[in-house]
Structure formats: C-alpha cells, structure tokens
Amino acid sequence: KVARWNDISGDGVDLISSGSRRPKLINNGINGNPAIRFEGTGDIALASEVTHPTYGTKPFTWIVVLKAESTGHWDNIFSTNDAPWSSLNSGWNGGWRSIAICSNGVHGWGYVASDKLDINIGTEFNVVSLMFDGNTAAIYHNLVKKGSWTPSGWSDAKQGYVVMGMAMQNHHDYNGYIGEALAYTSGMP
C-alpha cells in the first residue's frame, strides 16, 4: 500500500494517505509498468498537505497517464484545487470548488464550476491532458483533441490541494490506475 508519492518538482507537493485509505502499487499496472491502483470505493486516495498554485483562472496544463477499470459518472481522477484530507466527505463546507479530470471528461464541483462531461475516457491505456489558458479549456486523449470550451465558474475556485483517486468532499471515487501525473502552471500547447 502507498503512503506517499513524492513530488519531483521540489515544491513539496507530496501526496500522502494513511490506513485503509491508501491505494496499492501494482508493479505491472499499466502495460507492464508500475502504477497506483485506486479501488473506486472506500475513500481511497492520495492528497497533498500543501496547496498548489493551480486554481481559479490561473493557466495550467495537467497530464495523467491512466487506465480505468470502469468509467462511472464523475469519478474524479486528478485535481490540483480540491479540499484537504481534513474536509473528507464534508460537502460544501470550506468553499473549495475542485476542477477535476474525471472518467467522463472534466468535473467542476458543486454546480458552480462548469463541467465538460461528454468525453468518456474508456477502459484502455490513455494519456489525458487538460489545458486551460485562463480563458479556454481543452481536453486531449492520447494527443487527440476531444473538446474545448470556455468554462464558467472556475474563477470561484480557491487555492486547494492535489488529490488523486477521488473527490475529497464527496464520493466520486475513481476505479483504475494512475501511472504518472504532471501539473504545470501554464497553458501549454
């Protein structure tokens, strides 16, 4: 079981978990390569203890190497502006408005931040990229552009934490593997 996934940027955004909430390291999880396995239930996740500079209308690019086991509705895979572990299953408390790559596109928390939910990741190996230039968002699967839009409500997001494997404030648990995740603080082509 995984207790820590270290951030290699040097910014200290290490992801942690403890007890029964720890995901598993599977040595051949994605195409024979190591990956972290999230169960899709039971609040299994990794989350940072420090905030990340990606939030609101600040540009970003997120890239996640993954393989889903199933693709439910709003299964949050990766976010950098979610609530901390101390807000687990707290609902609206705290004011965090997570924007997450999810199993069917992009999910904005709480009906405030707009979604883009018509883009299913499927259950094959995938590299999912979400880019936001401060105005327009675009999502890619394996370098194929799947959609772009002008999000509403993303400006309401306060600075939050990196979370992998679920939505911290409710039960949007991801069922599948994550092999790598990158979070850049610019909208990259």
C-alpha positions as CSV (number, residue, x, y, z in Angstrom):
1,K,0.0,0.0,0.0
2,V,1.2,3.5,-0.9
3,A,1.6,6.0,1.9
4,R,3.4,8.7,-0.1
5,W,4.0,9.7,-3.7
6,N,6.8,12.3,-3.8
7,D,6.6,15.5,-5.9
8,I,9.7,15.7,-8.0
9,S,9.4,19.4,-8.7
10,G,11.0,20.4,-5.4
11,D,7.9,22.3,-4.3
12,G,6.9,19.8,-1.7
13,V,3.5,18.9,-3.1
14,D,3.9,15.3,-2.0
15,L,0.8,13.2,-1.9
16,I,0.0,11.2,1.2
17,S,-2.5,8.7,2.5
18,S,-2.8,6.6,5.6
19,G,-4.5,3.5,7.0
20,S,-7.3,1.9,4.9
21,R,-7.4,4.9,2.5
22,R,-4.0,4.0,0.9
23,P,-4.1,2.9,-2.7
24,K,-1.9,-0.1,-3.9
25,L,1.2,-0.1,-6.0
26,I,0.8,-2.6,-8.8
27,N,4.1,-3.5,-10.4
28,N,2.6,-4.2,-13.8
29,G,-0.5,-1.9,-13.6
30,I,-0.3,-0.2,-17.0
31,N,1.2,-2.0,-20.0
32,G,3.7,-3.9,-17.7
33,N,4.7,-0.7,-15.9
34,P,4.2,0.2,-12.2
35,A,1.0,2.2,-11.4
36,I,-1.1,3.1,-8.4
37,R,-4.4,1.2,-8.2
38,F,-7.5,3.1,-6.8
39,E,-10.4,0.9,-5.8
40,G,-13.3,3.1,-6.8
41,T,-14.8,2.9,-3.3
42,G,-13.8,3.5,0.3
43,D,-12.2,6.9,0.0
44,I,-9.0,5.5,-1.4
45,A,-6.8,8.5,-2.4
46,L,-3.6,10.4,-2.3
47,A,-3.7,14.1,-1.3
48,S,-1.2,16.9,-0.7
49,E,-0.8,18.7,2.6
50,V,0.2,21.9,0.9
51,T,-1.7,23.9,-1.6
52,H,-0.9,24.0,-5.3
53,P,-0.7,27.2,-7.4
54,T,-3.2,25.9,-10.0
55,Y,-6.6,27.3,-9.2
56,G,-9.2,30.0,-10.3
57,T,-8.4,31.4,-13.7
58,K,-4.7,30.8,-13.5
59,P,-3.5,28.9,-16.6
60,F,-2.5,25.2,-16.2
61,T,-1.8,22.0,-18.0
62,W,-2.4,18.7,-16.3
63,I,-1.3,15.4,-17.9
64,V,-2.3,12.0,-16.4
65,V,-1.2,8.5,-17.6
66,L,-4.0,6.2,-16.6
67,K,-6.0,3.0,-17.3
68,A,-9.6,3.0,-15.9
69,E,-11.1,-0.3,-14.8
70,S,-14.6,1.2,-15.1
71,T,-16.0,4.6,-16.1
72,G,-18.7,5.8,-13.9
73,H,-20.2,9.2,-13.6
74,W,-17.9,12.0,-12.1
75,D,-15.2,9.6,-11.0
76,N,-12.5,12.2,-10.1
77,I,-9.1,11.1,-11.2
78,F,-6.9,14.2,-10.7
79,S,-7.3,17.7,-9.4
80,T,-5.0,20.4,-8.0
81,N,-7.6,22.6,-6.3
82,D,-9.5,20.2,-4.2
83,A,-10.1,20.3,-0.4
84,P,-7.6,18.8,2.1
85,W,-7.9,15.5,3.9
86,S,-9.5,17.3,6.9
87,S,-12.5,18.0,4.7
88,L,-13.2,14.4,3.7
89,N,-16.8,14.0,2.8
90,S,-17.7,17.4,4.1
91,G,-19.9,18.5,1.2
92,W,-19.9,22.3,0.5
93,N,-18.0,23.2,3.7
94,G,-14.8,25.2,3.2
95,G,-15.5,26.8,-0.2
96,W,-13.3,24.6,-2.3
97,R,-14.5,24.3,-5.9
98,S,-12.5,21.4,-7.4
99,I,-12.0,21.1,-11.1
100,A,-11.0,17.5,-11.9
101,I,-10.2,15.3,-14.8
102,C,-12.8,12.6,-14.4
103,S,-13.8,9.4,-16.1
104,N,-16.3,11.2,-18.4
105,G,-14.5,14.4,-19.0
106,V,-14.0,17.4,-16.6
107,H,-16.0,17.9,-13.5
108,G,-16.4,21.2,-11.7
109,W,-17.5,20.8,-8.1
110,G,-20.8,22.0,-6.7
111,Y,-22.8,23.2,-9.7
112,V,-20.7,26.4,-9.5
113,A,-17.8,25.4,-11.8
114,S,-18.9,24.2,-15.2
115,D,-18.4,20.6,-16.4
116,K,-17.5,19.1,-19.7
117,L,-18.9,15.7,-19.3
118,D,-19.4,14.2,-22.8
119,I,-15.9,12.8,-23.1
120,N,-15.6,9.2,-21.8
121,I,-12.0,8.0,-21.2
122,G,-12.9,4.4,-21.8
123,T,-11.0,1.5,-20.2
124,E,-7.9,1.3,-22.4
125,F,-4.5,2.9,-21.7
126,N,-4.8,6.6,-22.0
127,V,-2.8,9.8,-21.6
128,V,-5.3,12.5,-20.7
129,S,-4.3,16.2,-20.9
130,L,-6.4,19.1,-19.7
131,M,-5.1,22.6,-20.7
132,F,-6.5,25.9,-19.5
133,D,-5.1,29.2,-20.8
134,G,-7.0,31.4,-18.3
135,N,-10.0,31.6,-20.7
136,T,-10.4,28.5,-22.8
137,A,-10.0,24.8,-21.7
138,A,-9.2,21.9,-23.9
139,I,-9.0,18.2,-23.2
140,Y,-7.0,15.6,-25.1
141,H,-6.8,11.8,-25.1
142,N,-3.5,10.4,-26.4
143,L,-2.9,13.8,-28.3
144,V,-6.3,13.8,-29.9
145,K,-8.3,16.9,-29.0
146,K,-11.7,15.7,-27.7
147,G,-13.2,19.1,-26.9
148,S,-12.6,22.7,-26.0
149,W,-14.9,25.2,-24.2
150,T,-14.9,28.4,-22.2
151,P,-15.6,27.3,-18.6
152,S,-17.8,29.3,-16.3
153,G,-17.3,29.5,-12.5
154,W,-13.7,28.3,-12.5
155,S,-12.8,31.8,-11.1
156,D,-14.6,30.9,-7.9
157,A,-12.1,28.1,-7.0
158,K,-9.9,29.0,-4.1
159,Q,-6.4,27.6,-3.8
160,G,-6.5,24.0,-2.9
161,Y,-4.7,20.7,-2.7
162,V,-3.7,18.0,-5.2
163,V,-5.9,14.9,-4.9
164,M,-5.7,11.7,-6.9
165,G,-8.3,9.0,-6.9
166,M,-11.4,10.7,-5.7
167,A,-13.2,13.9,-4.9
168,M,-12.3,14.9,-1.3
169,Q,-15.7,16.4,-0.5
170,N,-17.9,13.6,-1.6
171,H,-17.9,10.0,-3.1
172,H,-16.7,10.5,-6.6
173,D,-14.1,7.6,-6.3
174,Y,-12.0,6.6,-9.3
175,N,-11.7,2.9,-10.2
176,G,-8.5,2.3,-12.1
177,Y,-4.7,3.0,-12.3
178,I,-2.6,6.2,-12.4
179,G,1.0,5.7,-13.7
180,E,2.1,9.3,-13.8
181,A,0.7,12.8,-13.3
182,L,2.1,16.2,-14.2
183,A,0.8,19.6,-13.2
184,Y,2.2,22.6,-15.0
185,T,1.3,26.2,-14.1
186,S,1.0,27.4,-17.7
187,G,-1.3,26.6,-20.6
188,M,0.9,24.5,-22.8
189,P,0.2,23.6,-26.4
